[in-house]
């Protein structure tokens, strides 16, 4: 089940990023981050998404579903808290009683062992942050 939630989480982010890239004609290999040279602001709306860029992260809301993530060109990183916010605000998953932090950590770790998900490594330090690579 956690793998399916992860697929929905990543799809939610990718759908948003696809909309931003298309709307503002941004190259697929260009990172989306707000700044003086970008036509979209730190906060805004695109189709059904409300977004807010902050630091290296982005917070999204669509159809009352919250999604928080850090972005790179093609990679997505997220914390357990971010993933859980997605779950508890998603109508498909919010009533799942078995999805405790410990259960989610164990299931996400299984995805790391299967090399479908990775730990974020920055400057030789392994962070307790999950890293999804395309």
SVG drawing of the C-alpha trace seen along z (x, -y; Angstrom):
<svg xmlns="http://www.w3.org/2000/svg" viewBox="-12 -40 43 45">
<polyline fill="none" stroke="black" stroke-width="0.4" points="0.0,0.0 2.8,-2.5 4.3,-1.9 0.9,-2.9 0.8,-6.0 4.3,-6.9 3.3,-6.6 0.4,-8.9 2.6,-11.4 5.2,-11.5 2.4,-11.8 0.9,-14.7 4.3,-16.5 5.1,-15.6 1.7,-16.7 2.2,-20.1 5.8,-20.4 4.5,-19.5 1.9,-22.2 4.5,-24.8 6.9,-23.7 4.2,-23.9 2.5,-27.1 5.8,-29.0 7.7,-27.2 10.5,-26.0 12.8,-23.4 12.4,-19.9 16.0,-20.0 15.6,-23.3 14.9,-23.4 11.7,-25.3 12.5,-27.8 11.1,-31.3 13.4,-34.2 13.7,-37.5 14.2,-35.7 11.1,-33.5 7.6,-34.4 5.8,-32.8 5.9,-34.0 6.8,-32.4 3.0,-31.9 0.4,-31.3 -2.1,-29.1 -2.0,-27.0 -5.1,-24.9 -6.3,-23.3 -2.9,-23.7 -2.1,-26.4 1.7,-26.6 4.2,-28.2 8.0,-28.0 10.2,-28.4 13.9,-27.8 14.5,-24.6 11.0,-23.4 7.5,-23.7 4.2,-23.3 1.2,-22.4 -2.5,-22.1 -5.1,-20.7 -8.5,-19.4 -7.8,-19.8 -4.7,-17.5 -1.5,-18.9 1.9,-18.0 5.3,-19.3 8.6,-18.4 12.0,-19.6 12.9,-19.7 15.8,-19.3 15.9,-19.0 14.4,-15.5 14.6,-14.3 12.2,-14.8 13.1,-14.6 10.7,-14.6 10.5,-13.9 8.3,-11.5 6.2,-14.5 5.7,-15.6 4.6,-12.2 2.3,-11.8 0.7,-15.2 -0.1,-14.0 -1.7,-10.8 -3.8,-12.5 -5.2,-15.1 -5.8,-12.6 -9.4,-11.3 -8.2,-8.0 -5.9,-7.4 -6.8,-9.6 -8.8,-6.9 -6.1,-4.3 -5.5,-3.5 -2.4,-1.3 -0.3,-4.1 1.6,-5.0 5.0,-6.7 6.8,-3.5 4.8,-1.5 5.5,-4.2 9.2,-4.3 9.5,-0.5 7.7,-0.4 9.7,-3.3 12.9,-1.6 11.8,1.5 11.5,-0.7 15.1,-1.9 16.3,1.7 14.6,2.4 16.4,-0.7 13.0,-2.3 13.7,-5.1 17.0,-6.4 18.3,-8.3 19.3,-11.9 23.1,-12.2 24.5,-15.7 28.2,-16.5 28.8,-12.9 26.1,-13.1 23.1,-10.7 20.0,-12.6 16.7,-11.0 15.1,-12.4 13.8,-10.3 15.1,-10.8 13.1,-9.7 15.0,-9.6 13.4,-9.3"/>
</svg>
